[in-house]
C-alpha cells in the first residue's frame, strides 16, 4: 500500500511538471526534485526522489549525479541505511552500464556494507547479485559465479522467488561463457520454471534468450533462430501498449540483445545479409536508449564482420563510430577493440602509417586494461580479507555485550529468596553452557570458511603470478626481439636513402633484400605477438569445422617448401590417412606452420624432415620429426612455460622468441588436443600434435 501511495504522489507532481512546458526541461526537473523537500516523511521523500533519479539516468548524467548525491546526504543525515543501499546500488548500476567497473564496485561495496547493518537478507542478496554483474562485465566469469551463488543462497533462505530466478539465470549464463553446457542448462531451466510462475515478461525473455544462446553453442541453430524470432515478436507486441517508463527501457534493452544474438547465429549459418540486418536493428535500439556500452559493442561487431568479409572501408567506418560512441568514457574494452579493427583494416589496404598509429593506440589501451585488472584483483583480495576480519570481530564484540547483559540480570536478582536465586543461577548456567557450545560451533564453522577463503586467495595469487609472467614475457619480446629487427630496417633504409648512389648495383640489391627479409621477420613476430595476446586475454574465438587434416598439413608444408629447398633439406610427407578432424582450421594451420618452420630453422643443410599424419584412436597425430640440432634435456620441459628464457639461433643464425611454440601449444589446447616434445641434442627433435577426430559421422 505504501508503494502505491508513493507512486500516486510522484505521478501527481510529475503531471504538474508536464504542464510547465514553457520552462526549460532541466530547470523543471530541478524544481520537481527540490519541491519534494516539503514532505515531512523522510522515507517517503527518499523513495519519491529515487523515482526521479532513475528517470534522468540516461537523459542528463550531470543532473543524475547531482540528485544522487543529494539523496546520499539525506539518507546519511537521518541514518536510514536502506536508503543508502538503494542509492549506492543505483549508482553502481549506472557506472557499470558505462563500463567504469572500479567506480561501480566501489559504490556496490558501500551498498553491501549498509545492507549488512540492518541484517535484511533480501537487500544483501540484491547487492551481491549486482556485484556479480560487475565481475561478469569484467569477464571474470568464475568470480561472477561465486557471487551469484552467494546471492542464490540468500534468496533461497529468505524465500525470494524473483531473486532465485534472476540469480539462477545469471549462473547459467556464466557457465555458458566457460563452455560448461550441462550446468548452464541446469540453472537456466531452473530460472525458466520459476520465471513462468512469476510472469515477468522481461526477465522470462532474458532466460529464453540465454537458452537460445546455449542452443547456438551446441549447434542447434534452427531451434535458436525460431526461439529468438518468437521472442522478438512478443517484445514488439508489448510495445503496442507501452511507449515509455522503466519497463519499456528494460524491454528495449532485451530487444537489442536479442537482435545481436540473432545476427551472430545467422553469421554462423553463413547468412551474411540477415547477419548485418540484425546487427543494424540492434544498433538502432541501443542508439535510441543512448546505451554507449552496448552500442559500441554492436559497432565493433559490425566492423569485425566487414573486416572478415574484406570490406575494409566499411570496417573503418564502424570502428570509427565505436570510438566516437566511447569518447569521454572509460569503456576500454570496446576502445581497444575498435583500434585493433582500424589497425587491421589499414594494414589490409596498405596504409602503413595509420595502421601503426592504431596499433600503438591498441597496445596503450591493452596495457592499461592489463594493469587495471591486476590492481582490481589485488584490491578485491584486500576487501575480502578485511570483510572476513570485520565479521569475526563484530561477532566476538556482540557476544561480549550479550554476556555482560546476562551478568547484570543475575546481579539484579540478588534480593530474591535463596531458592529462587539458586534456581535462576542454575537456569542461567545451563543457558550459558548451551550458548558456549553454540559459540564453539559457530567459531568452528567460521574457521572452516576462513580456510576455504584462504585457499581461494592462494589460487588467486597463482593466477596473478601467471598474469605478471605473461605481461613480463610480452614486454620482453617487444623490448628486445621486436625492437632489434625494426632498428635494423631503420638503419638499412637510412643507409639506402643517404648513400644509395655510392653503392654498386649488386650491393644496392643485397641491402634491399636484407631490409625486406628483416621487415618480414618483424611482421611475423608482430602477428604472433598480437595473436598470443588475444589468447592470453581469453578473447580468441574458436570456430570449429570438420575438415581433412591431410589437406591442411599438405597445403601448409607446400607453402613453406621453398624455405627447406634453400637449405637443401629433404622433406618427406606421409599424408594418406584420410582422417577428418573437428577443430579450428586456421589455428591448426598456424600450429603446423610454426612447428614446420622451427624444424627448417634448426635442421642443418642436407638433412631430412619427416611429416606424418597417424590415426590414434579418437585423436589424429600430426608428427614433424627432424634431424636438427636438438634441445638440451634439461630445457625440453621449460619450452612451453611462459617465463622460459631458453633461446637458440637456427643453423643459419635465424632468430626466434619462443612465442610461436607457445602459441601453437595454446591453439592445440583450445581445440581439445595436446602437444608433445621429444628431443636429443645433436640428433634431432620430434613435435607431435594430437587433434580430436570427427565423431559426427
C-alpha positions in Angstrom: 0.0 0.0 0.0 2.8 2.4 0.9 4.5 1.8 -2.6 1.2 2.7 -4.3 0.9 5.9 -2.3 4.4 6.9 -3.3 3.7 6.2 -6.9 0.4 8.2 -6.9 2.1 11.2 -5.2 5.0 11.1 -7.7 2.7 10.9 -10.7 0.6 13.9 -9.4 3.7 16.1 -9.1 5.0 14.8 -12.4 1.7 15.9 -14.1 2.2 19.4 -12.7 5.7 19.4 -14.1 4.4 18.3 -17.6 2.1 21.3 -17.7 5.0 23.8 -17.3 6.1 23.2 -20.9 7.3 26.7 -21.3 10.1 26.2 -18.7 13.4 24.7 -19.6 13.3 20.9 -19.1 16.4 20.7 -16.8 15.1 23.6 -14.6 11.7 21.8 -14.4 13.4 18.6 -13.2 15.3 20.5 -10.6 12.1 22.3 -9.4 10.3 18.9 -9.2 13.1 17.3 -7.3 13.5 20.1 -4.7 9.7 20.7 -4.4 9.6 17.3 -2.7 11.6 18.7 0.3 8.3 19.9 1.8 7.4 16.3 2.6 7.9 15.5 6.3 8.1 11.8 5.9 11.8 11.3 5.1 11.4 7.6 4.0 8.6 8.7 1.6 10.9 11.5 0.3 13.8 9.1 -0.4 11.6 6.8 -2.4 10.0 9.7 -4.4 13.4 11.2 -5.2 14.8 7.8 -6.3 12.0 7.6 -8.9 13.1 10.9 -10.4 16.8 9.9 -10.3 16.1 6.7 -12.3 14.1 8.7 -14.8 17.1 11.1 -15.6 19.7 8.4 -15.6 20.2 8.3 -19.4 18.9 11.7 -20.3 21.1 14.0 -18.2 24.0 12.3 -16.4 25.3 15.5 -14.7 21.8 16.1 -13.2 21.6 12.4 -12.3 24.8 12.7 -10.2 23.6 15.9 -8.5 20.3 14.3 -7.5 22.0 11.0 -6.4 24.4 12.8 -4.1 21.5 14.8 -2.6 19.8 11.5 -1.7 23.0 10.2 -0.2 23.3 13.2 2.1 19.6 13.0 3.1 19.9 9.3 4.0 23.1 9.8 6.0 21.6 12.8 7.9 18.7 10.7 9.1 20.7 7.4 9.4 18.4 5.5 7.1 20.5 2.5 5.9 18.1 1.1 3.4 18.0 4.5 1.6 21.8 4.4 1.3 21.7 0.8 0.0 19.1 1.9 -2.7 21.1 4.9 -4.0 24.5 3.2 -3.9 23.1 0.2 -5.8 21.6 2.6 -8.3 24.9 4.5 -8.8 26.8 1.2 -9.0 24.5 0.1 -11.8 24.9 3.3 -13.7 28.7 3.2 -13.7 28.6 -0.5 -14.6 26.4 0.4 -17.6 29.1 2.9 -18.6 32.0 0.4 -18.3 33.5 2.2 -15.2 33.9 -1.1 -13.3 36.2 0.2 -10.5 33.8 3.0 -9.6 30.9 0.6 -9.8 32.5 -1.9 -7.4 33.3 1.0 -5.0 29.6 2.0 -4.8 28.4 -1.6 -4.6 30.7 -2.4 -1.8 29.3 0.6 0.1 25.8 -0.7 -0.5 26.8 -4.2 0.7 28.2 -2.7 4.0 25.0 -0.8 4.7 22.8 -3.8 3.8 24.6 -5.9 6.4 24.0 -3.3 9.2 20.2 -3.8 9.1 20.6 -7.6 8.7 17.9 -7.6 6.0 18.6 -10.7 3.8 17.0 -9.7 0.5 19.0 -6.4 0.4 22.2 -8.4 0.9 21.1 -10.8 -1.9 20.4 -7.9 -4.4 23.6 -6.1 -3.7 25.6 -9.4 -4.1 23.8 -10.0 -7.4 24.9 -6.6 -8.7 28.5 -7.2 -7.6 28.4 -10.4 -9.6 27.1 -8.5 -12.6 30.1 -6.2 -12.4 32.5 -9.2 -12.4 30.7 -10.7 -15.3 31.1 -7.4 -17.3 34.8 -7.6 -16.5 34.9 -11.1 -18.0 35.8 -12.7 -14.6 33.2 -15.4 -15.1 34.3 -17.8 -12.3 34.4 -14.9 -9.8 30.9 -13.9 -11.0 29.6 -17.4 -10.5 30.8 -17.4 -6.9 28.9 -14.2 -6.1 25.8 -15.3 -8.0 25.7 -18.5 -5.9 26.1 -16.4 -2.7 23.1 -14.3 -3.9 21.1 -17.5 -4.7 21.7 -18.9 -1.2 20.5 -15.7 0.4 17.4 -15.6 -1.8 16.6 -19.2 -1.1 17.0 -18.7 2.6 14.7 -15.6 2.6 12.2 -17.2 0.1 12.6 -14.5 -2.7 11.4 -16.3 -5.9 12.2 -13.3 -8.1 15.8 -13.2 -6.8 16.2 -17.0 -7.1 15.1 -16.9 -10.8 17.5 -14.0 -11.6 20.5 -15.5 -9.8 19.9 -18.9 -11.4 19.7 -17.4 -14.9 23.0 -15.5 -14.4 24.8 -18.5 -13.0 23.6 -20.4 -16.2 24.8 -17.6 -18.4 28.3 -17.6 -16.9 28.6 -21.4 -17.1 27.7 -20.9 -20.8 30.6 -18.4 -21.2 33.1 -21.0 -19.8 31.5 -23.8 -22.0 30.1 -25.8 -19.2 26.9 -26.5 -21.1 25.4 -29.1 -18.7 25.5 -26.8 -15.7 24.4 -23.9 -17.9 21.3 -25.8 -19.0 20.5 -27.0 -15.4 20.4 -23.4 -14.0 18.7 -21.8 -17.0 15.9 -24.4 -16.8 15.5 -23.7 -13.1 15.2 -20.0 -13.9 12.7 -20.7 -16.7 10.4 -22.7 -14.4 10.4 -20.0 -11.7 10.1 -17.2 -14.3 6.9 -18.7 -15.8 5.3 -18.7 -12.3 6.3 -15.1 -11.7 5.0 -13.8 -15.0 7.6 -11.0 -15.6 7.9 -11.0 -19.4 11.3 -9.2 -19.5 13.1 -11.5 -17.0 11.5 -14.5 -18.7 12.6 -13.2 -22.1 16.2 -12.9 -20.9 16.1 -16.6 -19.8 14.7 -17.6 -23.2 17.4 -15.6 -24.9 20.1 -17.3 -22.8 18.7 -20.8 -23.8 18.8 -19.7 -27.4 22.5 -18.9 -26.9 23.0 -22.3 -25.4 21.3 -23.9 -28.5 23.6 -21.9 -30.8 26.7 -23.0 -28.9 25.6 -26.7 -29.1 24.9 -26.1 -32.9 21.1 -26.3 -32.7 20.9 -23.3 -35.0 17.3 -23.8 -36.3 15.8 -24.1 -32.8 17.8 -21.0 -31.7 16.5 -18.9 -34.6 12.9 -19.9 -34.1 13.0 -19.1 -30.3 14.7 -15.8 -30.8 12.3 -14.8 -33.6 9.3 -15.6 -31.4 10.9 -13.6 -28.5 11.3 -10.5 -30.8 7.7 -10.7 -31.9 6.5 -10.9 -28.3 8.5 -7.8 -27.3 7.2 -5.8 -30.3 3.6 -6.8 -29.3 4.2 -5.4 -25.8 5.4 -2.1 -27.3 1.9 -1.5 -28.7 0.7 -0.8 -25.2 3.9 0.7 -23.7 5.8 3.7 -25.0 8.0 4.8 -22.1 9.0 4.1 -18.5 11.5 1.8 -16.8 9.8 -1.4 -18.0 9.9 0.0 -21.6 13.7 0.6 -21.3 14.2 -3.0 -20.0 12.2 -4.4 -22.9 14.1 -2.3 -25.4 17.5 -3.5 -24.0 16.3 -7.1 -24.2 15.2 -6.5 -27.8 18.6 -5.1 -28.8 20.5 -8.0 -27.2 18.1 -10.5 -29.0 18.8 -8.9 -32.4 22.6 -9.0 -31.6 22.4 -12.8 -30.8 20.3 -13.5 -33.8 22.9 -11.7 -36.0 25.6 -14.0 -34.5 23.6 -17.1 -35.3 22.9 -16.0 -38.9 26.7 -15.3 -39.2 27.4 -18.9 -38.1 25.0 -20.2 -40.7 26.6 -18.1 -43.4 23.6 -15.8 -44.0 25.5 -12.5 -44.4 22.6 -10.3 -45.3 20.5 -11.4 -42.3 23.5 -11.0 -40.1 24.1 -7.4 -41.0 20.3 -6.6 -40.9 20.0 -7.8 -37.3 23.2 -6.0 -36.2 21.8 -2.8 -37.7 18.5 -3.4 -35.8 20.4 -3.9 -32.6 22.4 -0.7 -33.1 19.2 1.3 -33.7 17.7 0.1 -30.5 20.8 0.9 -28.4 21.1 4.3 -30.1 17.6 5.1 -29.1 18.4 4.1 -25.5 21.6 6.2 -25.5 23.3 3.0 -24.3 27.0 3.7 -25.1 28.3 0.3 -23.9 26.0 -1.9 -25.9 26.0 0.5 -28.9 29.9 0.5 -29.1 29.9 -3.3 -28.9 27.5 -3.6 -31.8 29.6 -1.2 -33.9 32.7 -3.3 -33.2 30.9 -6.5 -34.1 29.8 -4.9 -37.5 33.3 -3.6 -38.0 34.8 -7.1 -37.4 32.3 -8.7 -39.7 33.1 -6.3 -42.5 36.9 -6.9 -41.9 36.4 -10.6 -42.2 34.4 -10.1 -45.4 37.3 -7.9 -46.8 35.1 -4.8 -46.9 37.7 -2.7 -45.3 36.2 0.8 -46.0 33.0 -0.2 -44.1 35.0 -1.8 -41.3 36.8 1.5 -40.8 33.5 3.5 -40.8 32.0 1.3 -38.0 35.2 1.1 -35.9 35.4 5.0 -36.1 31.7 5.0 -34.9 32.6 2.8 -31.9 35.4 5.2 -30.9 33.0 8.2 -31.2 30.4 6.5 -29.0 33.0 5.7 -26.3 34.7 9.1 -26.5 34.9 10.6 -23.0 34.0 7.3 -21.3 36.1 4.5 -19.6 34.7 1.7 -21.9 38.3 0.5 -22.5 37.4 -3.0 -23.9 35.5 -1.5 -26.9 38.0 1.3 -27.4 40.8 -1.3 -27.7 38.7 -3.5 -29.9 37.9 -0.6 -32.3 41.5 0.5 -32.5 42.5 -3.1 -33.4 39.9 -3.2 -36.2 41.2 0.1 -37.6 44.8 -1.2 -37.4 44.0 -4.4 -39.2 41.9 -2.6 -41.9 44.5 -0.1 -42.7 47.1 -2.9 -42.8 45.0 -4.7 -45.4 44.7 -1.5 -47.6 48.5 -0.9 -47.2 48.2 2.4 -45.3 51.1 1.6 -43.1 51.2 5.0 -41.3 47.6 4.8 -40.0 48.0 1.1 -39.3 51.0 1.7 -37.0 49.1 4.6 -35.3 46.1 2.5 -34.4 48.3 -0.5 -33.4 50.1 1.9 -31.0 46.7 3.1 -29.5 45.6 -0.5 -29.2 48.7 -1.5 -27.3 48.4 1.5 -25.0 44.8 0.7 -24.1 45.5 -3.0 -23.8 48.4 -2.4 -21.4 46.2 0.0 -19.3 43.5 -2.7 -19.1 46.1 -5.3 -18.0 47.3 -3.0 -15.2 43.8 -2.2 -14.1 42.9 -6.0 -13.9 45.9 -6.7 -11.7 45.1 -3.7 -9.4 41.4 -4.7 -9.3 42.3 -8.3 -8.4 44.6 -7.2 -5.6 42.0 -4.7 -4.3 39.3 -7.4 -4.3 41.6 -9.7 -2.2 42.2 -6.9 0.3 38.4 -6.2 0.6 37.7 -9.9 1.0 40.2 -10.3 3.8 39.1 -7.1 5.5 35.4 -8.2 5.4 36.2 -11.6 6.9 38.2 -10.0 9.8 35.4 -7.4 10.5 32.7 -10.1 10.6 34.7 -12.1 13.1 35.5 -9.0 15.3 31.8 -7.9 15.2 30.6 -11.4 16.3 33.1 -11.5 19.2 32.1 -8.0 20.3 28.4 -8.8 20.2 28.9 -12.0 22.2 30.8 -10.0 24.9 27.9 -7.5 25.0 25.4 -10.3 25.4 27.4 -11.9 28.2 27.7 -8.6 30.1 23.9 -8.2 29.9 23.3 -11.6 31.3 25.6 -10.8 34.3 23.6 -7.7 35.1 20.4 -9.7 35.1 22.0 -12.2 37.6 23.1 -9.3 39.9 19.6 -7.7 39.8 18.1 -10.9 41.2 20.3 -10.9 44.4 17.4 -9.6 46.6 15.2 -12.7 45.9 15.0 -15.6 48.3 17.7 -18.2 48.3 15.8 -20.9 46.5 14.7 -18.5 43.7 18.3 -17.2 43.3 19.6 -20.8 43.2 17.1 -21.8 40.6 17.8 -18.7 38.4 21.5 -19.3 38.7 21.2 -22.9 37.7 19.0 -21.9 34.8 21.4 -19.2 33.6 24.4 -21.6 33.9 22.5 -24.1 31.6 21.8 -21.3 29.1 25.4 -20.2 29.2 26.7 -23.7 28.6 24.4 -24.0 25.6 25.5 -20.6 24.2 29.2 -21.6 24.7 28.6 -24.8 22.8 26.7 -22.8 20.1 29.6 -20.2 20.0 32.2 -23.0 19.6 30.1 -24.5 16.8 29.9 -21.1 15.1 33.6 -20.4 15.5 34.4 -23.9 14.1 32.2 -23.1 11.1 33.9 -19.7 10.7 37.3 -21.2 10.8 36.3 -23.6 8.1 35.1 -20.7 6.0 38.3 -18.8 6.6 40.4 -21.8 5.5 38.2 -22.0 2.3 38.7 -18.3 1.6 42.5 -18.7 2.3 42.6 -21.4 -0.3 40.8 -19.2 -2.8 43.2 -16.4 -2.1 46.2 -18.7 -2.8 44.6 -19.7 -6.1 44.0 -16.0 -7.0 47.7 -15.2 -6.1 48.8 -18.0 -8.5 46.6 -16.5 -11.3 48.1 -13.1 -10.6 51.6 -14.5 -10.7 50.8 -16.1 -14.1 49.4 -12.8 -15.4 52.5 -10.9 -14.3 54.7 -13.5 -16.0 52.7 -13.2 -19.2 53.0 -9.5 -19.2 56.7 -9.6 -18.5 57.2 -12.0 -21.4 55.1 -9.8 -23.7 57.1 -6.7 -22.8 60.4 -8.6 -23.0 59.7 -9.6 -26.6 58.6 -6.1 -27.6 61.6 -4.5 -25.9 64.2 -6.8 -27.4 63.2 -9.1 -30.2 60.8 -6.7 -32.0 63.0 -3.7 -31.4 66.1 -5.2 -33.0 64.6 -6.0 -36.5 62.8 -2.7 -36.6 66.0 -0.9 -35.7 67.9 -2.9 -38.4 65.3 -1.9 -41.0 65.6 1.7 -40.0 69.4 1.6 -40.3 69.3 -0.1 -43.7 66.7 2.2 -45.1 68.6 5.2 -43.8 71.8 3.9 -45.4 70.0 3.4 -48.7 68.3 6.8 -48.6 71.5 8.7 -47.8 74.2 6.6 -49.6 72.3 4.9 -52.4 74.4 6.2 -55.3 77.7 5.3 -53.6 76.9 1.6 -53.7 77.3 -0.7 -56.7 74.1 -2.2 -58.1 74.7 -5.7 -56.6 75.2 -4.1 -53.2 72.1 -2.0 -53.5 70.1 -5.1 -54.3 71.6 -7.0 -51.4 70.8 -4.2 -48.9 67.2 -4.0 -50.2 66.8 -7.8 -49.9 68.2 -7.7 -46.4 65.8 -4.9 -45.5 62.9 -7.0 -46.9 63.8 -10.2 -45.0 64.2 -8.2 -41.7 60.8 -6.5 -42.2 59.2 -9.8 -43.0 60.7 -11.3 -39.8 59.4 -8.3 -37.7 55.9 -8.6 -39.2 55.7 -12.3 -38.5 56.8 -11.7 -34.9 54.2 -8.9 -34.5 51.5 -11.1 -35.9 52.5 -13.8 -33.4 52.6 -11.3 -30.5 49.1 -9.9 -31.3 47.6 -13.4 -31.6 49.3 -14.5 -28.4 48.0 -11.5 -26.5 44.4 -12.4 -27.7 44.9 -16.0 -26.5 46.3 -14.9 -23.1 43.4 -12.4 -22.6 40.8 -15.1 -23.4 39.4 -13.2 -26.4 40.4 -15.7 -29.1 37.2 -17.3 -30.5 37.4 -21.0 -31.7 35.5 -21.6 -34.9 35.4 -25.4 -35.2 34.6 -27.1 -38.5 35.1 -30.6 -40.0 38.0 -30.9 -42.4 40.6 -33.4 -43.8 43.8 -32.9 -41.8 45.9 -34.2 -44.7 44.8 -31.3 -46.8 45.7 -28.7 -44.2 49.1 -30.3 -43.5 49.9 -30.7 -47.2 49.0 -27.1 -48.1 50.9 -25.7 -45.1 54.1 -27.7 -46.0 53.7 -26.8 -49.6 53.7 -23.0 -48.7 56.9 -23.5 -46.7 58.7 -25.9 -49.1 60.8 -23.1 -50.6 62.5 -22.4 -47.2 63.5 -26.1 -46.9 64.8 -26.2 -50.5 67.0 -23.1 -49.9 68.8 -25.2 -47.2 68.8 -28.4 -49.3 66.7 -30.1 -46.7 64.9 -33.3 -47.8 61.2 -33.1 -46.8 59.3 -36.5 -46.7 55.5 -36.5 -46.3 53.3 -39.4 -45.4 49.8 -37.9 -45.6 47.4 -40.6 -46.9 45.4 -41.1 -43.6 42.1 -39.7 -44.9 41.3 -38.6 -41.3 38.7 -35.9 -40.7 39.1 -33.8 -37.6 36.8 -31.3 -35.7 38.8 -28.2 -35.0 39.5 -24.6 -36.0 41.1 -24.9 -39.4 43.1 -21.7 -39.2 44.5 -22.5 -35.7 45.6 -25.9 -36.8 47.2 -24.5 -40.0 49.1 -21.9 -37.9 50.3 -24.6 -35.4 51.6 -26.8 -38.2 53.3 -23.8 -39.9 55.1 -22.8 -36.7 56.3 -26.3 -36.0 57.5 -26.9 -39.5 59.2 -23.5 -39.7 61.1 -24.4 -36.4 62.1 -27.8 -37.9 63.6 -26.0 -41.0 65.2 -23.4 -38.9 67.1 -25.9 -36.7 67.9 -28.5 -39.3 71.3 -28.3 -41.0 71.6 -28.4 -44.8 71.4 -31.8 -46.4 69.4 -33.4 -43.5 65.8 -34.7 -43.5 62.4 -33.7 -42.1 59.6 -36.3 -41.9 55.9 -35.2 -41.7 53.3 -37.8 -40.9 49.6 -38.0 -40.1 48.8 -41.0 -38.0 45.4 -42.2 -36.5 45.5 -42.6 -32.7 42.0 -43.8 -31.6 39.9 -40.7 -31.0 42.8 -38.4 -31.9 44.8 -37.7 -35.1 48.6 -37.3 -34.6 50.5 -34.8 -36.8 54.2 -35.6 -36.3 57.0 -33.4 -37.5 60.4 -35.1 -37.0 63.8 -33.5 -37.9 67.5 -34.4 -37.9 68.4 -31.0 -36.5 70.5 -29.7 -33.6 68.0 -30.9 -30.9 67.3 -29.4 -27.5 69.2 -30.0 -24.2 67.3 -32.5 -22.0 67.0 -30.0 -19.1 65.3 -27.4 -21.4 62.6 -29.6 -23.0 60.1 -29.3 -20.2 60.6 -25.5 -20.0 59.9 -24.7 -23.7 56.1 -24.3 -23.1 56.4 -22.2 -19.9 55.6 -18.5 -20.2 58.6 -17.4 -18.2 61.1 -19.6 -20.1 64.3 -17.8 -21.1 65.6 -20.6 -23.4 66.9 -19.1 -26.6 68.7 -20.7 -29.5 69.7 -19.5 -33.0 68.9 -21.5 -36.1 71.5 -23.3 -38.2 71.8 -20.1 -40.4 71.6 -17.8 -37.4 67.9 -17.4 -37.7 66.4 -15.6 -34.7 63.4 -16.6 -32.6 61.5 -15.8 -29.4 59.6 -19.0 -28.4 56.3 -17.2 -28.9 55.4 -19.3 -31.9 55.8 -22.6 -30.0 53.8 -21.3 -27.0 51.1 -20.0 -29.4 51.0 -23.5 -31.1 50.5 -25.1 -27.7 47.7 -22.7 -26.7 45.9 -23.2 -30.0 46.0 -27.0 -29.6 44.6 -26.8 -26.1 41.8 -24.5 -27.3 40.8 -27.2 -29.8 40.7 -30.0 -27.1 44.1 -31.5 -28.1 47.7 -31.5 -26.7 51.3 -31.2 -27.9 54.3 -33.5 -27.0 58.0 -32.9 -27.5 60.8 -35.4 -27.7 64.4 -34.3 -28.4 68.1 -35.3 -28.2 70.8 -32.8 -28.5 72.7 -33.0 -31.8 70.3 -35.8 -33.1 67.0 -34.1 -33.7 63.6 -33.3 -32.4 60.0 -34.7 -32.8 57.0 -32.5 -32.2 53.6 -34.2 -32.2 50.1 -32.5 -32.0 47.0 -34.6 -31.2 43.7 -33.3 -32.5 40.2 -34.8 -31.8 38.8 -36.6 -34.9 35.3 -36.1 -36.2 32.8 -38.3 -34.3 29.6 -36.9 -36.0 29.6 -39.4 -38.9 
